[in-house]
Amino acid sequence: MLDQINEVFFEEANELLESLEGYLLSLEENPSDKEIISAVFRIMHTIKGSSAMMEFDSLATIAHRIEDLFFII
């Protein structure tokens, strides 16, 4: 059961990271685009929450710090 849960987590995380990559590349072209900034924030918020739920504390901490950076912008 835990293996299935981990598999779902990593599949979702990979999808989110693929989306994140696209948004970050777009942000490089349009650094003040609030929609892109919000999308990055939401992705990091989701990764943070999922990581915390899975007790991947280091990943949750990193995601939280990145989320904070995009909240400030």
C-alpha positions, -999 to +999 in steps of 0.1 A: +000+000+000+028+025+009+046+017-023+014+026-043+011+059-023+047+067-029+043+059-066+013+083-069+032+110-051+063+108-074+041+106-105+023+138-094+055+155-084+071+147-118+041+162-136+042+193-114+080+197-120+075+194-157+049+222-155+072+242-133+100+240-158+077+255-185+065+283-162+101+291-152+112+293-188+082+316-195+091+337-165+126+341-178+110+358-209+083+377-189+097+383-154+069+405-142+040+382-154+018+378-123-001+348-137+031+329-142+044+339-107+011+327-093+013+294-111+048+288-098+036+296-063+007+272-066+029+244-079+054+249-050+025+251-025+012+217-038+046+201-037+051+215-001+018+201+011+021+167-006+057+164+007+047+173+042+018+148+041+043+121+030+067+132+057+094+141+032+104+170+055+135+182+037+116+184+004+087+202+021+111+227+037+128+234+003+094+238-014+082+261+014+113+284+010+108+286-028+071+292-023+080+321+001+102+336-026+074+337-051+049+350-025+071+380-020+073+389-057 
